[in-house]
Amino acid sequence: RRILLGLVVFVVLIAVAGTTFWAVQHHRTEVTQDQLDPFYTPPDPLPAGQPGELIRSEPMTNFSELTNTTALRILYYTKAADEKLTVSSGMVFFPNSPSTTDRKVVAYGHPTSGFGNPCAPSRNPHTPKDMPWIQTMMDKGWALTVTDYAGLGTPGEPQFLIGRSEANDVLYSVRALRHLQAAHAGTDVVLMGHSAGGHAALASATYAKQTAPELNILGASLSAPATQLAAVIDQQWNTGVGWAIGPDTLVSWPTVYPQIQPERLLTETGLKHYRQIAYQCVTESLLEGQLATAFGDNLFVANPIHDPGFGPPLNEQTPNPPAPDLPVQLEQSTGDGIVLPNTTALFVQRSCAAKSNLQTNWLPPLASGPLAGIQTHTDTVLDAWPTMVNWIADRFAGVPATSNCGQPLPVAAYGS
């Protein structure tokens, strides 16, 4: 009895300590975000402005380990998918050392993060660890933009995986950078993106000539990009990943596609919780999704790709194969549990059939254990970024890009 009582007391103490730690961390996060709010709150009403015009900028202190680098958070004008003027926040980086020529620019699209304010990269203190390539790019003399996407970190709801909106946010972040004279930013740009950010990079390439014709897009470097949306959802809708990603879509897509009705798509439990999950950061929502699935709870009542309101928008937001004149590099792990490798294989198959200039590098699984697929997806960009940076350097140097279409796929393409 004494041993049992001791174990009970120990478990209770651990639970109390964990709850206290979480409460303290939550309070600290709230205080930090409250202090940042004035920067991210645009004037109301929003004055007239031009897309890419800076509203304000300020130095960022959580990148202090970077050397010879100016790191700024920015607030700038952009456009929503309906072309209405709105604002986005983001980050820009450029070397402190003077430049006699215009700097090359990398425009990065970040992965799914969740919609809560602390999830926006420019508001998240953990972002420096997630983007170790920044220092390397600064050492090469480049400039870098990282949009948060409109509505993420700023008022309003993001337009998650809506290509036109993503492209506006990415491309106008480069224009905003060019308004900073100290950056010496030129017009030569390579797009870079991971996961949903890969979707954003492909959309940016598609819309660049009509959105920001002054920019010279030299290529796109992608890691685990979200490309074949229906194929991913067809395999993930009733999994923990579906719980984590589905709510973001169901919060944002009805703002563009009013025919999408969440109450028709979701279970009673899903309908009760999907908005709350969308505003969690993605690590938390993934863990919650794994638990929900373990207890037999589904988000969707059925596979949503067959819903007449959801299916057509899903196809509309699936990127087309890249144009043959756009060099594209793609990094994909065969152990990815979120952007499944058979969906990327389908994208490679479609792109090569369309004569895209595509170079694909297949990586082995990068993690082990019960969450290996999730960890591998996250780690793909962390493992591949040196290769990606070298590929980007070749584009800036004018080295011809080489396609490896025709090599055997390591996994069967979805649907084959």
Number of C-alpha atoms within 10 A of each C-alpha: 6 7 8 9 10 11 12 12 12 12 12 12 12 12 12 12 12 12 12 12 12 12 12 12 12 12 12 12 16 14 11 15 17 11 10 14 15 9 16 22 14 21 8 6 6 11 10 8 14 14 22 26 19 24 18 14 18 12 13 16 11 15 20 11 10 16 12 14 20 20 22 21 23 27 28 27 26 31 23 23 16 10 11 8 16 20 26 31 33 28 24 26 24 27 25 15 12 10 13 6 9 16 22 20 28 26 24 28 29 25 22 21 22 25 27 19 25 22 23 25 26 25 24 16 16 14 15 18 10 14 14 15 16 19 21 13 21 21 13 14 21 25 28 28 27 25 31 30 30 29 22 29 28 24 16 13 19 26 24 24 25 23 23 21 23 32 29 28 31 31 28 28 34 27 24 23 28 22 15 13 8 15 23 21 25 20 18 18 26 27 27 27 26 27 25 23 26 27 29 36 30 32 25 27 21 20 17 20 13 8 18 19 12 13 18 14 22 19 27 29 28 31 31 31 27 28 26 24 19 20 19 20 21 14 16 20 23 21 20 24 23 24 30 28 25 23 25 27 18 21 21 20 23 16 15 14 13 10 13 19 15 19 14 14 20 22 17 14 13 22 17 13 15 22 15 15 26 24 21 21 19 21 15 12 24 21 15 18 24 18 14 18 17 12 9 9 19 22 27 23 15 15 14 20 19 12 14 11 19 21 14 14 17 18 14 12 18 20 18 17 21 24 16 14 11 18 22 27 24 22 23 27 26 22 23 25 19 23 29 24 24 22 25 28 22 21 22 23 17 16 19 20 12 14 15 20 22 25 20 20 14 16 17 12 19 19 17 12 7 8 13 16 22 20 19 26 27 22 20 23 25 17 16 18 20 14 15 21 18 11 21 25 17 13 20 17 9 10 11 9 17 12 17 14 18 10 9 8 16 12 14 14 17 18 8 6
